Amino acid sequence: MKNVATVGKVLSTKADWGKKYARIEIGSGSYRVRSMQFQQPWLAQRFRRDDLVLMWGDVTEGEGFIQMGGALIAPMRDATVPFVPVYPQSDKHQVSTWTLHRAALDALRAVHVPDNAADATSGRDRLAYDELLRIQLAMGVQRHAALTLPAVVHAPTGRLTRPWLDSLP
């Protein structure tokens, strides 16, 4: 699977400075995800056991584990979680990358570690709204792109249209 995000607690970290890699394993309940971070052994020191993190990347399976090789991993406490904004930014409406980061982080936190049931519902609603908005924006982009394409021209031969037209009252 491509571009999958998951939230979980850090279960273990391991750094190998000689081979220059870090292995970070997260999980929540019944699942575990392992990520190998090559050329970044320092990442193992960035996270501690039970830290709540967001892991984002492409999912594979290997050695009996769900894996995300080279995944983006960020603490949920960070205000600068590496989200890719999906909305066009506009100074006119005062939408900034930081506003988008904060809103997305707040929604994820509300869903995955809510303070109460109302926060969980609010976070779920926000994520559902964001998903529907992205779908509508994508459809609008496709409609706009289709407007620039030439229409298909069909030259009638009359073989089918003449009998059809003659059959009309």
SESETI-669568 format. One record per atom (N, C-alpha, C, O): residue number from 1; residue in three letters; x, y, z; atom name. Coordinates in steps of 0.05 Angstrom, whole numbers. Layout:
% residues N
<NUM,"ALA",<X,Y,Z>,"CA">
...
END
This chain:
% residues 169
<1,"MET",<17,-24,0>,"N">
<1,"MET",<0,0,0>,"CA">
<1,"MET",<18,25,0>,"C">
<1,"MET",<39,25,13>,"O">
<2,"LYS",<9,45,-14>,"N">
<2,"LYS",<25,69,-16>,"CA">
<2,"LYS",<12,91,1>,"C">
<2,"LYS",<-12,92,4>,"O">
<3,"ASN",<29,108,11>,"N">
<3,"ASN",<20,132,26>,"CA">
<3,"ASN",<0,126,48>,"C">
<3,"ASN",<-23,135,48>,"O">
<4,"VAL",<9,110,67>,"N">
<4,"VAL",<-7,102,90>,"CA">
<4,"VAL",<4,117,115>,"C">
<4,"VAL",<28,119,119>,"O">
<5,"ALA",<-15,126,131>,"N">
<5,"ALA",<-6,139,156>,"CA">
<5,"ALA",<-18,123,179>,"C">
<5,"ALA",<-41,113,178>,"O">
<6,"THR",<-3,120,200>,"N">
<6,"THR",<-13,107,224>,"CA">
<6,"THR",<-2,121,249>,"C">
<6,"THR",<19,134,248>,"O">
<7,"VAL",<-16,119,270>,"N">
<7,"VAL",<-8,131,295>,"CA">
<7,"VAL",<-5,109,315>,"C">
<7,"VAL",<-22,91,317>,"O">
<8,"GLY",<17,109,331>,"N">
<8,"GLY",<21,88,351>,"CA">
<8,"GLY",<42,97,371>,"C">
<8,"GLY",<55,118,368>,"O">
<9,"LYS",<46,80,391>,"N">
<9,"LYS",<66,86,411>,"CA">
<9,"LYS",<92,72,403>,"C">
<9,"LYS",<91,50,392>,"O">
<10,"VAL",<114,84,409>,"N">
<10,"VAL",<140,72,403>,"CA">
<10,"VAL",<144,48,422>,"C">
<10,"VAL",<142,50,446>,"O">
<11,"LEU",<148,24,409>,"N">
<11,"LEU",<153,0,425>,"CA">
<11,"LEU",<182,-5,429>,"C">
<11,"LEU",<190,-14,450>,"O">
<12,"SER",<199,1,408>,"N">
<12,"SER",<227,-3,411>,"CA">
<12,"SER",<242,13,390>,"C">
<12,"SER",<232,20,369>,"O">
<13,"THR",<267,19,397>,"N">
<13,"THR",<285,33,378>,"CA">
<13,"THR",<312,19,380>,"C">
<13,"THR",<320,9,401>,"O">
<14,"LYS",<327,19,357>,"N">
<14,"LYS",<354,8,357>,"CA">
<14,"LYS",<370,24,337>,"C">
<14,"LYS",<361,28,315>,"O">
<15,"ALA",<394,32,345>,"N">
<15,"ALA",<412,46,327>,"CA">
<15,"ALA",<437,29,323>,"C">
<15,"ALA",<447,18,342>,"O">
<16,"ASP",<447,28,299>,"N">
<16,"ASP",<472,16,293>,"CA">
<16,"ASP",<489,37,279>,"C">
<16,"ASP",<486,42,255>,"O">
<17,"TRP",<508,49,294>,"N">
<17,"TRP",<524,71,283>,"CA">
<17,"TRP",<544,61,263>,"C">
<17,"TRP",<553,75,245>,"O">
<18,"GLY",<553,35,266>,"N">
<18,"GLY",<572,24,247>,"CA">
<18,"GLY",<559,19,219>,"C">
<18,"GLY",<570,27,199>,"O">
<19,"LYS",<535,8,219>,"N">
<19,"LYS",<521,3,194>,"CA">
<19,"LYS",<503,26,186>,"C">
<19,"LYS",<492,27,164>,"O">
<20,"LYS",<501,46,204>,"N">
<20,"LYS",<487,71,199>,"CA">
<20,"LYS",<457,67,192>,"C">
<20,"LYS",<448,73,170>,"O">
<21,"TYR",<443,56,212>,"N">
<21,"TYR",<414,54,209>,"CA">
<21,"TYR",<401,56,236>,"C">
<21,"TYR",<414,52,257>,"O">
<22,"ALA",<375,62,235>,"N">
<22,"ALA",<359,61,259>,"CA">
<22,"ALA",<334,44,253>,"C">
<22,"ALA",<324,45,231>,"O">
<23,"ARG",<326,28,272>,"N">
<23,"ARG",<301,13,269>,"CA">
<23,"ARG",<282,22,291>,"C">
<23,"ARG",<289,23,315>,"O">
<24,"ILE",<259,31,282>,"N">
<24,"ILE",<239,41,301>,"CA">
<24,"ILE",<213,25,297>,"C">
<24,"ILE",<204,21,275>,"O">
<25,"GLU",<203,14,319>,"N">
<25,"GLU",<179,-2,318>,"CA">
<25,"GLU",<157,12,334>,"C">
<25,"GLU",<162,20,357>,"O">
<26,"ILE",<134,14,322>,"N">
<26,"ILE",<111,26,336>,"CA">
<26,"ILE",<88,7,335>,"C">
<26,"ILE",<88,-12,320>,"O">
<27,"GLY",<68,12,352>,"N">
<27,"GLY",<45,-5,353>,"CA">
<27,"GLY",<23,6,371>,"C">
<27,"GLY",<28,25,386>,"O">
<28,"SER",<0,-6,369>,"N">
<28,"SER",<-22,2,385>,"CA">
<28,"SER",<-41,-22,386>,"C">
<28,"SER",<-53,-29,366>,"O">
<29,"GLY",<-44,-34,409>,"N">
<29,"GLY",<-62,-57,411>,"CA">
<29,"GLY",<-50,-81,397>,"C">
<29,"GLY",<-29,-91,405>,"O">
<30,"SER",<-63,-89,375>,"N">
<30,"SER",<-55,-115,362>,"CA">
<30,"SER",<-37,-111,338>,"C">
<30,"SER",<-30,-131,325>,"O">
<31,"TYR",<-29,-87,331>,"N">
<31,"TYR",<-12,-85,308>,"CA">
<31,"TYR",<16,-73,315>,"C">
<31,"TYR",<19,-59,335>,"O">
<32,"ARG",<35,-80,298>,"N">
<32,"ARG",<62,-70,301>,"CA">
<32,"ARG",<72,-62,273>,"C">
<32,"ARG",<68,-77,254>,"O">
<33,"VAL",<86,-40,271>,"N">
<33,"VAL",<98,-31,246>,"CA">
<33,"VAL",<127,-24,251>,"C">
<33,"VAL",<134,-10,271>,"O">
<34,"ARG",<144,-34,234>,"N">
<34,"ARG",<173,-30,237>,"CA">
<34,"ARG",<183,-13,214>,"C">
<34,"ARG",<175,-17,191>,"O">
<35,"SER",<201,6,220>,"N">
<35,"SER",<212,23,199>,"CA">
<35,"SER",<243,23,202>,"C">
<35,"SER",<253,27,224>,"O">
<36,"MET",<256,17,180>,"N">
<36,"MET",<286,19,179>,"CA">
<36,"MET",<293,46,167>,"C">
<36,"MET",<283,53,145>,"O">
<37,"GLN",<309,61,181>,"N">
<37,"GLN",<318,87,172>,"CA">
<37,"GLN",<348,86,166>,"C">
<37,"GLN",<364,89,184>,"O">
<38,"PHE",<354,83,141>,"N">
<38,"PHE",<383,81,133>,"CA">
<38,"PHE",<396,108,132>,"C">
<38,"PHE",<384,128,125>,"O">
<39,"GLN",<421,109,140>,"N">
<39,"GLN",<437,133,141>,"CA">
<39,"GLN",<427,153,162>,"C">
<39,"GLN",<433,177,160>,"O">
<40,"GLN",<410,144,181>,"N">
<40,"GLN",<399,162,201>,"CA">
<40,"GLN",<399,148,228>,"C">
<40,"GLN",<377,147,241>,"O">
<41,"PRO",<421,138,238>,"N">
<41,"PRO",<420,124,264>,"CA">
<41,"PRO",<412,142,287>,"C">
<41,"PRO",<402,132,308>,"O">
<42,"TRP",<415,168,284>,"N">
<42,"TRP",<407,186,305>,"CA">
<42,"TRP",<377,187,311>,"C">
<42,"TRP",<369,195,332>,"O">
<43,"LEU",<361,178,291>,"N">
<43,"LEU",<332,177,295>,"CA">
<43,"LEU",<324,160,319>,"C">
<43,"LEU",<304,165,332>,"O">
<44,"ALA",<339,139,324>,"N">
<44,"ALA",<333,121,346>,"CA">
<44,"ALA",<334,136,373>,"C">
<44,"ALA",<320,129,392>,"O">
<45,"GLN",<351,157,375>,"N">
<45,"GLN",<353,172,399>,"CA">
<45,"GLN",<331,194,402>,"C">
<45,"GLN",<326,204,423>,"O">
<46,"ARG",<318,200,379>,"N">
<46,"ARG",<298,221,380>,"CA">
<46,"ARG",<272,211,393>,"C">
<46,"ARG",<257,227,404>,"O">
<47,"PHE",<267,185,393>,"N">
<47,"PHE",<243,174,404>,"CA">
<47,"PHE",<248,156,428>,"C">
<47,"PHE",<268,142,429>,"O">
<48,"ARG",<230,158,447>,"N">
<48,"ARG",<232,141,471>,"CA">
<48,"ARG",<208,122,472>,"C">
<48,"ARG",<187,127,459>,"O">
<49,"ARG",<211,101,486>,"N">
<49,"ARG",<189,81,489>,"CA">
<49,"ARG",<164,96,499>,"C">
<49,"ARG",<165,113,516>,"O">
<50,"ASP",<141,89,487>,"N">
<50,"ASP",<114,100,494>,"CA">
<50,"ASP",<109,128,483>,"C">
<50,"ASP",<88,139,488>,"O">
<51,"ASP",<129,140,468>,"N">
<51,"ASP",<123,165,454>,"CA">
<51,"ASP",<101,159,433>,"C">
<51,"ASP",<102,139,419>,"O">
<52,"LEU",<82,177,431>,"N">
<52,"LEU",<61,175,410>,"CA">
<52,"LEU",<72,188,385>,"C">
<52,"LEU",<79,211,385>,"O">
<53,"VAL",<72,173,363>,"N">
<53,"VAL",<84,183,338>,"CA">
<53,"VAL",<65,177,314>,"C">
<53,"VAL",<48,160,315>,"O">
<54,"LEU",<69,193,294>,"N">
<54,"LEU",<56,189,268>,"CA">
<54,"LEU",<77,177,250>,"C">
<54,"LEU",<99,188,248>,"O">
<55,"MET",<70,155,236>,"N">
<55,"MET",<88,143,217>,"CA">
<55,"MET",<74,143,190>,"C">
<55,"MET",<51,134,188>,"O">
<56,"TRP",<88,152,169>,"N">
<56,"TRP",<75,155,143>,"CA">
<56,"TRP",<94,145,121>,"C">
<56,"TRP",<118,152,121>,"O">
<57,"GLY",<84,127,104>,"N">
<57,"GLY",<101,117,82>,"CA">
<57,"GLY",<87,95,67>,"C">
<57,"GLY",<63,91,70>,"O">
<58,"ASP",<103,79,52>,"N">
<58,"ASP",<93,57,37>,"CA">
<58,"ASP",<95,31,53>,"C">
<58,"ASP",<116,26,65>,"O">
<59,"VAL",<74,16,55>,"N">
<59,"VAL",<73,-8,71>,"CA">
<59,"VAL",<81,-33,55>,"C">
<59,"VAL",<72,-37,32>,"O">
<60,"THR",<99,-49,67>,"N">
<60,"THR",<107,-75,56>,"CA">
<60,"THR",<106,-95,79>,"C">
<60,"THR",<102,-87,102>,"O">
<61,"GLU",<110,-120,72>,"N">
<61,"GLU",<112,-140,93>,"CA">
<61,"GLU",<138,-155,89>,"C">
<61,"GLU",<146,-162,67>,"O">
<62,"GLY",<152,-159,111>,"N">
<62,"GLY",<178,-174,110>,"CA">
<62,"GLY",<186,-183,137>,"C">
<62,"GLY",<181,-170,157>,"O">
<63,"GLU",<198,-206,138>,"N">
<63,"GLU",<208,-218,163>,"CA">
<63,"GLU",<185,-220,184>,"C">
<63,"GLU",<190,-219,208>,"O">
<64,"GLY",<161,-225,174>,"N">
<64,"GLY",<138,-228,192>,"CA">
<64,"GLY",<127,-203,204>,"C">
<64,"GLY",<110,-203,222>,"O">
<65,"PHE",<137,-180,194>,"N">
<65,"PHE",<128,-154,205>,"CA">
<65,"PHE",<116,-137,182>,"C">
<65,"PHE",<123,-140,159>,"O">
<66,"ILE",<98,-119,190>,"N">
<66,"ILE",<89,-98,172>,"CA">
<66,"ILE",<112,-77,173>,"C">
<66,"ILE",<121,-70,195>,"O">
<67,"GLN",<121,-69,150>,"N">
<67,"GLN",<144,-50,149>,"CA">
<67,"GLN",<137,-26,133>,"C">
<67,"GLN",<121,-26,114>,"O">
<68,"MET",<151,-4,140>,"N">
<68,"MET",<150,21,125>,"CA">
<68,"MET",<179,30,122>,"C">
<68,"MET",<190,42,140>,"O">
<69,"GLY",<191,23,100>,"N">
<69,"GLY",<219,30,95>,"CA">
<69,"GLY",<222,60,90>,"C">
<69,"GLY",<209,71,73>,"O">
<70,"GLY",<240,73,105>,"N">
<70,"GLY",<245,101,102>,"CA">
<70,"GLY",<220,119,107>,"C">
<70,"GLY",<217,140,95>,"O">
<71,"ALA",<203,110,125>,"N">
<71,"ALA",<179,125,131>,"CA">
<71,"ALA",<185,151,145>,"C">
<71,"ALA",<206,155,157>,"O">
<72,"LEU",<167,170,141>,"N">
<72,"LEU",<168,195,156>,"CA">
<72,"LEU",<158,189,184>,"C">
<72,"LEU",<136,178,187>,"O">
<73,"ILE",<172,196,205>,"N">
<73,"ILE",<163,191,232>,"CA">
<73,"ILE",<165,217,247>,"C">
<73,"ILE",<186,230,247>,"O">
<74,"ALA",<143,225,260>,"N">
<74,"ALA",<143,250,275>,"CA">
<74,"ALA",<128,247,301>,"C">
<74,"ALA",<107,234,301>,"O">
<75,"PRO",<138,259,322>,"N">
<75,"PRO",<123,258,348>,"CA">
<75,"PRO",<97,274,345>,"C">
<75,"PRO",<96,295,332>,"O">
<76,"MET",<76,263,357>,"N">
<76,"MET",<50,277,356>,"CA">
<76,"MET",<50,303,371>,"C">
<76,"MET",<32,319,368>,"O">
<77,"ARG",<69,307,388>,"N">
<77,"ARG",<70,332,404>,"CA">
<77,"ARG",<82,355,387>,"C">
<77,"ARG",<77,378,394>,"O">
<78,"ASP",<96,348,365>,"N">
<78,"ASP",<107,369,348>,"CA">
<78,"ASP",<86,386,334>,"C">
<78,"ASP",<66,375,325>,"O">
<79,"ALA",<90,412,334>,"N">
<79,"ALA",<73,429,318>,"CA">
<79,"ALA",<80,429,289>,"C">
<79,"ALA",<65,439,272>,"O">
<80,"THR",<103,417,282>,"N">
<80,"THR",<112,417,255>,"CA">
<80,"THR",<112,389,243>,"C">
<80,"THR",<130,382,228>,"O">
<81,"VAL",<92,374,249>,"N">
<81,"VAL",<89,347,238>,"CA">
<81,"VAL",<89,350,208>,"C">
<81,"VAL",<75,367,197>,"O">
<82,"PRO",<104,333,193>,"N">
<82,"PRO",<107,337,165>,"CA">
<82,"PRO",<83,329,148>,"C">
<82,"PRO",<84,309,134>,"O">
<83,"PHE",<62,345,149>,"N">
<83,"PHE",<39,340,132>,"CA">
<83,"PHE",<44,355,105>,"C">
<83,"PHE",<56,376,104>,"O">
<84,"VAL",<34,343,84>,"N">
<84,"VAL",<35,356,58>,"CA">
<84,"VAL",<8,370,54>,"C">
<84,"VAL",<-13,356,53>,"O">
<85,"PRO",<7,396,53>,"N">
<85,"PRO",<-18,410,51>,"CA">
<85,"PRO",<-32,402,25>,"C">
<85,"PRO",<-19,400,4>,"O">
<86,"VAL",<-58,399,26>,"N">
<86,"VAL",<-74,392,2>,"CA">
<86,"VAL",<-90,415,-8>,"C">
<86,"VAL",<-103,414,-29>,"O">
<87,"TYR",<-91,437,7>,"N">
<87,"TYR",<-106,460,-1>,"CA">
<87,"TYR",<-88,481,-13>,"C">
<87,"TYR",<-65,484,-4>,"O">
<88,"PRO",<-97,495,-34>,"N">
<88,"PRO",<-81,517,-44>,"CA">
<88,"PRO",<-79,538,-22>,"C">
<88,"PRO",<-99,545,-9>,"O">
<89,"GLN",<-55,548,-18>,"N">
<89,"GLN",<-52,569,3>,"CA">
<89,"GLN",<-59,596,-9>,"C">
<89,"GLN",<-56,601,-32>,"O">
<90,"SER",<-70,613,8>,"N">
<90,"SER",<-79,638,-1>,"CA">
<90,"SER",<-75,659,21>,"C">
<90,"SER",<-84,657,43>,"O">
<91,"ASP",<-60,680,13>,"N">
<91,"ASP",<-57,703,32>,"CA">
<91,"ASP",<-84,717,35>,"C">
<91,"ASP",<-90,728,56>,"O">
<92,"LYS",<-100,717,14>,"N">
<92,"LYS",<-126,730,15>,"CA">
<92,"LYS",<-143,719,38>,"C">
<92,"LYS",<-157,734,51>,"O">
<93,"HIS",<-142,693,42>,"N">
<93,"HIS",<-158,680,62>,"CA">
<93,"HIS",<-142,673,87>,"C">
<93,"HIS",<-152,660,105>,"O">
<94,"GLN",<-117,682,87>,"N">
<94,"GLN",<-99,678,110>,"CA">
<94,"GLN",<-96,648,118>,"C">
<94,"GLN",<-98,641,141>,"O">
<95,"VAL",<-92,631,97>,"N">
<95,"VAL",<-87,603,102>,"CA">
<95,"VAL",<-57,598,99>,"C">
<95,"VAL",<-46,604,77>,"O">
<96,"SER",<-44,588,119>,"N">
<96,"SER",<-16,583,118>,"CA">
<96,"SER",<-10,554,123>,"C">
<96,"SER",<-27,539,132>,"O">
<97,"THR",<14,546,115>,"N">
<97,"THR",<22,518,120>,"CA">
<97,"THR",<20,511,150>,"C">
<97,"THR",<11,489,157>,"O">
<98,"TRP",<27,530,167>,"N">
<98,"TRP",<27,524,196>,"CA">
<98,"TRP",<-2,521,206>,"C">
<98,"TRP",<-7,504,224>,"O">
<99,"THR",<-21,536,195>,"N">
<99,"THR",<-49,532,202>,"CA">
<99,"THR",<-58,505,194>,"C">
<99,"THR",<-72,491,209>,"O">
<100,"LEU",<-51,496,170>,"N">
<100,"LEU",<-59,470,160>,"CA">
<100,"LEU",<-46,448,178>,"C">
<100,"LEU",<-59,428,184>,"O">
<101,"HIS",<-21,451,184>,"N">
<101,"HIS",<-7,432,201>,"CA">
<101,"HIS",<-22,429,228>,"C">
<101,"HIS",<-27,406,237>,"O">
<102,"ARG",<-28,451,240>,"N">
<102,"ARG",<-40,451,267>,"CA">
<102,"ARG",<-68,438,265>,"C">
<102,"ARG",<-75,422,282>,"O">
<103,"ALA",<-84,445,244>,"N">
<103,"ALA",<-111,434,242>,"CA">
<103,"ALA",<-110,404,237>,"C">
<103,"ALA",<-125,389,250>,"O">
<104,"ALA",<-92,395,220>,"N">
<104,"ALA",<-90,366,215>,"CA">
<104,"ALA",<-80,351,240>,"C">
<104,"ALA",<-90,330,246>,"O">
<105,"LEU",<-60,362,253>,"N">
<105,"LEU",<-50,350,277>,"CA">
<105,"LEU",<-71,349,299>,"C">
<105,"LEU",<-74,328,313>,"O">
<106,"ASP",<-86,370,302>,"N">
<106,"ASP",<-108,370,322>,"CA">
<106,"ASP",<-129,349,316>,"C">
<106,"ASP",<-139,336,334>,"O">
<107,"ALA",<-136,346,290>,"N">
<107,"ALA",<-156,327,283>,"CA">
<107,"ALA",<-146,298,288>,"C">
<107,"ALA",<-161,282,298>,"O">
<108,"LEU",<-121,293,280>,"N">
<108,"LEU",<-110,266,285>,"CA">
<108,"LEU",<-108,260,315>,"C">
<108,"LEU",<-115,238,324>,"O">
<109,"ARG",<-100,280,330>,"N">
<109,"ARG",<-98,276,359>,"CA">
<109,"ARG",<-125,271,371>,"C">
<109,"ARG",<-128,254,389>,"O">
<110,"ALA",<-145,286,362>,"N">
<110,"ALA",<-172,282,373>,"CA">
<110,"ALA",<-183,254,367>,"C">
<110,"ALA",<-198,243,383>,"O">
<111,"VAL",<-176,243,344>,"N">
<111,"VAL",<-186,217,336>,"CA">
<111,"VAL",<-171,195,351>,"C">
<111,"VAL",<-183,176,361>,"O">
<112,"HIS",<-144,197,353>,"N">
<112,"HIS",<-128,176,364>,"CA">
<112,"HIS",<-123,177,394>,"C">
<112,"HIS",<-119,156,407>,"O">
<113,"VAL",<-123,201,405>,"N">
<113,"VAL",<-119,204,434>,"CA">
<113,"VAL",<-138,225,444>,"C">
<113,"VAL",<-130,246,454>,"O">
<114,"PRO",<-165,220,442>,"N">
<114,"PRO",<-184,241,450>,"CA">
<114,"PRO",<-185,245,480>,"C">
<114,"PRO",<-181,226,496>,"O">
<115,"ASP",<-191,269,488>,"N">
<115,"ASP",<-195,275,516>,"CA">
<115,"ASP",<-223,265,525>,"C">
<115,"ASP",<-227,258,549>,"O">
<116,"ASN",<-242,264,506>,"N">
<116,"ASN",<-269,255,513>,"CA">
<116,"ASN",<-283,247,487>,"C">
<116,"ASN",<-271,249,465>,"O">
<117,"ALA",<-307,237,489>,"N">
<117,"ALA",<-322,227,465>,"CA">
<117,"ALA",<-328,249,446>,"C">
<117,"ALA",<-328,244,421>,"O">
<118,"ALA",<-333,273,456>,"N">
<118,"ALA",<-340,295,438>,"CA">
<118,"ALA",<-315,302,420>,"C">
<118,"ALA",<-318,308,397>,"O">
<119,"ASP",<-291,302,432>,"N">
<119,"ASP",<-267,307,417>,"CA">
<119,"ASP",<-263,286,395>,"C">
<119,"ASP",<-255,292,373>,"O">
<120,"ALA",<-268,261,402>,"N">
<120,"ALA",<-265,239,382>,"CA">
<120,"ALA",<-284,243,359>,"C">
<120,"ALA",<-277,240,336>,"O">
<121,"THR",<-309,250,365>,"N">
<121,"THR",<-329,255,344>,"CA">
<121,"THR",<-321,279,327>,"C">
<121,"THR",<-323,278,302>,"O">
<122,"SER",<-312,300,340>,"N">
<122,"SER",<-304,324,326>,"CA">
<122,"SER",<-280,319,307>,"C">
<122,"SER",<-280,328,285>,"O">
<123,"GLY",<-261,304,317>,"N">
<123,"GLY",<-237,297,301>,"CA">
<123,"GLY",<-245,280,277>,"C">
<123,"GLY",<-235,284,255>,"O">
<124,"ARG",<-262,260,282>,"N">
<124,"ARG",<-271,243,260>,"CA">
<124,"ARG",<-286,259,239>,"C">
<124,"ARG",<-282,256,215>,"O">
<125,"ASP",<-303,277,248>,"N">
<125,"ASP",<-318,294,229>,"CA">
<125,"ASP",<-299,312,213>,"C">
<125,"ASP",<-303,316,189>,"O">
<126,"ARG",<-279,323,226>,"N">
<126,"ARG",<-260,340,212>,"CA">
<126,"ARG",<-245,324,191>,"C">
<126,"ARG",<-241,334,168>,"O">
<127,"LEU",<-236,300,198>,"N">
<127,"LEU",<-221,284,178>,"CA">
<127,"LEU",<-239,275,155>,"C">
<127,"LEU",<-231,275,132>,"O">
<128,"ALA",<-265,269,161>,"N">
<128,"ALA",<-284,262,140>,"CA">
<128,"ALA",<-288,286,121>,"C">
<128,"ALA",<-289,283,97>,"O">
<129,"TYR",<-291,310,133>,"N">
<129,"TYR",<-295,334,117>,"CA">
<129,"TYR",<-271,339,99>,"C">
<129,"TYR",<-274,345,75>,"O">
<130,"ASP",<-247,336,111>,"N">
<130,"ASP",<-222,340,95>,"CA">
<130,"ASP",<-221,321,71>,"C">
<130,"ASP",<-213,328,49>,"O">
<131,"GLU",<-229,296,76>,"N">
<131,"GLU",<-228,276,55>,"CA">
<131,"GLU",<-248,283,33>,"C">
<131,"GLU",<-241,282,9>,"O">
<132,"LEU",<-272,290,40>,"N">
<132,"LEU",<-292,298,20>,"CA">
<132,"LEU",<-283,323,5>,"C">
<132,"LEU",<-288,325,-19>,"O">
<133,"LEU",<-271,342,19>,"N">
<133,"LEU",<-261,366,5>,"CA">
<133,"LEU",<-239,359,-15>,"C">
<133,"LEU",<-239,369,-37>,"O">
<134,"ARG",<-221,341,-7>,"N">
<134,"ARG",<-200,333,-26>,"CA">
<134,"ARG",<-212,319,-51>,"C">
<134,"ARG",<-202,324,-73>,"O">
<135,"ILE",<-232,303,-47>,"N">
<135,"ILE",<-245,290,-69>,"CA">
<135,"ILE",<-258,311,-88>,"C">
<135,"ILE",<-255,309,-112>,"O">
<136,"GLN",<-272,330,-76>,"N">
<136,"GLN",<-285,351,-92>,"CA">
<136,"GLN",<-264,368,-107>,"C">
<136,"GLN",<-268,375,-130>,"O">
<137,"LEU",<-242,374,-94>,"N">
<137,"LEU",<-221,390,-107>,"CA">
<137,"LEU",<-209,374,-130>,"C">
<137,"LEU",<-204,385,-151>,"O">
<138,"ALA",<-204,348,-126>,"N">
<138,"ALA",<-193,331,-147>,"CA">
<138,"ALA",<-212,330,-171>,"C">
<138,"ALA",<-204,331,-194>,"O">
<139,"MET",<-238,327,-165>,"N">
<139,"MET",<-258,326,-187>,"CA">
<139,"MET",<-259,353,-202>,"C">
<139,"MET",<-262,353,-226>,"O">
<140,"GLY",<-256,375,-188>,"N">
<140,"GLY",<-256,401,-200>,"CA">
<140,"GLY",<-232,404,-218>,"C">
<140,"GLY",<-234,415,-240>,"O">
<141,"VAL",<-209,395,-209>,"N">
<141,"VAL",<-185,396,-226>,"CA">
<141,"VAL",<-188,380,-251>,"C">
<141,"VAL",<-181,389,-273>,"O">
<142,"GLN",<-200,356,-249>,"N">
<142,"GLN",<-205,339,-272>,"CA">
<142,"GLN",<-225,352,-291>,"C">
<142,"GLN",<-221,351,-316>,"O">
<143,"ARG",<-246,364,-281>,"N">
<143,"ARG",<-266,377,-298>,"CA">
<143,"ARG",<-253,400,-313>,"C">
<143,"ARG",<-257,404,-337>,"O">
<144,"HIS",<-236,416,-298>,"N">
<144,"HIS",<-223,439,-311>,"CA">
<144,"HIS",<-204,429,-333>,"C">
<144,"HIS",<-202,441,-354>,"O">
<145,"ALA",<-189,408,-327>,"N">
<145,"ALA",<-170,397,-348>,"CA">
<145,"ALA",<-185,387,-372>,"C">
<145,"ALA",<-176,390,-394>,"O">
<146,"ALA",<-209,375,-368>,"N">
<146,"ALA",<-225,365,-390>,"CA">
<146,"ALA",<-235,387,-408>,"C">
<146,"ALA",<-240,383,-432>,"O">
<147,"LEU",<-239,411,-397>,"N">
<147,"LEU",<-248,433,-413>,"CA">
<147,"LEU",<-228,441,-435>,"C">
<147,"LEU",<-236,452,-456>,"O">
<148,"THR",<-203,437,-431>,"N">
<148,"THR",<-183,444,-450>,"CA">
<148,"THR",<-179,423,-472>,"C">
<148,"THR",<-165,428,-491>,"O">
<149,"LEU",<-190,400,-468>,"N">
<149,"LEU",<-188,378,-488>,"CA">
<149,"LEU",<-207,383,-511>,"C">
<149,"LEU",<-230,392,-507>,"O">
<150,"PRO",<-199,377,-536>,"N">
<150,"PRO",<-218,380,-558>,"CA">
<150,"PRO",<-239,358,-556>,"C">
<150,"PRO",<-234,336,-546>,"O">
<151,"ALA",<-263,365,-565>,"N">
<151,"ALA",<-285,346,-564>,"CA">
<151,"ALA",<-281,325,-586>,"C">
<151,"ALA",<-267,330,-606>,"O">
<152,"VAL",<-292,301,-582>,"N">
<152,"VAL",<-290,280,-602>,"CA">
<152,"VAL",<-311,286,-623>,"C">
<152,"VAL",<-335,290,-617>,"O">
<153,"VAL",<-303,286,-648>,"N">
<153,"VAL",<-321,291,-671>,"CA">
<153,"VAL",<-328,265,-684>,"C">
<153,"VAL",<-311,249,-692>,"O">
<154,"HIS",<-354,260,-685>,"N">
<154,"HIS",<-364,236,-699>,"CA">
<154,"HIS",<-376,244,-725>,"C">
<154,"HIS",<-394,261,-725>,"O">
<155,"ALA",<-367,233,-746>,"N">
<155,"ALA",<-379,239,-772>,"CA">
<155,"ALA",<-401,219,-778>,"C">
<155,"ALA",<-394,195,-782>,"O">
<156,"PRO",<-426,227,-779>,"N">
<156,"PRO",<-447,208,-783>,"CA">
<156,"PRO",<-447,198,-812>,"C">
<156,"PRO",<-442,213,-831>,"O">
<157,"THR",<-452,172,-815>,"N">
<157,"THR",<-453,161,-842>,"CA">
<157,"THR",<-481,160,-852>,"C">
<157,"THR",<-486,158,-876>,"O">
<158,"GLY",<-500,163,-835>,"N">
<158,"GLY",<-528,162,-843>,"CA">
<158,"GLY",<-540,134,-842>,"C">
<158,"GLY",<-564,131,-844>,"O">
<159,"ARG",<-523,115,-840>,"N">
<159,"ARG",<-532,87,-840>,"CA">
<159,"ARG",<-550,81,-817>,"C">
<159,"ARG",<-570,66,-820>,"O">
<160,"LEU",<-545,91,-793>,"N">
<160,"LEU",<-562,87,-770>,"CA">
<160,"LEU",<-581,110,-764>,"C">
<160,"LEU",<-603,106,-755>,"O">
<161,"THR",<-571,134,-770>,"N">
<161,"THR",<-588,157,-763>,"CA">
<161,"THR",<-612,161,-781>,"C">
<161,"THR",<-633,168,-772>,"O">
<162,"ARG",<-609,155,-807>,"N">
<162,"ARG",<-632,158,-825>,"CA">
<162,"ARG",<-655,141,-818>,"C">
<162,"ARG",<-678,150,-816>,"O">
<163,"PRO",<-651,114,-813>,"N">
<163,"PRO",<-674,98,-805>,"CA">
<163,"PRO",<-686,107,-778>,"C">
<163,"PRO",<-710,105,-774>,"O">
<164,"TRP",<-669,116,-760>,"N">
<164,"TRP",<-679,125,-734>,"CA">
<164,"TRP",<-696,150,-738>,"C">
<164,"TRP",<-718,152,-727>,"O">
<165,"LEU",<-685,169,-753>,"N">
<165,"LEU",<-700,194,-758>,"CA">
<165,"LEU",<-727,188,-772>,"C">
<165,"LEU",<-747,201,-766>,"O">
<166,"ASP",<-727,170,-791>,"N">
<166,"ASP",<-751,163,-805>,"CA">
<166,"ASP",<-772,149,-787>,"C">
<166,"ASP",<-796,151,-793>,"O">
<167,"SER",<-763,137,-765>,"N">
<167,"SER",<-781,123,-748>,"CA">
<167,"SER",<-795,142,-727>,"C">
<167,"SER",<-814,134,-714>,"O">
<168,"LEU",<-785,166,-726>,"N">
<168,"LEU",<-796,185,-706>,"CA">
<168,"LEU",<-823,195,-716>,"C">
<168,"LEU",<-827,199,-740>,"O">
<169,"PRO",<-842,200,-698>,"N">
<169,"PRO",<-869,210,-707>,"CA">
<169,"PRO",<-868,239,-717>,"C">
<169,"PRO",<-888,250,-725>,"O">
END
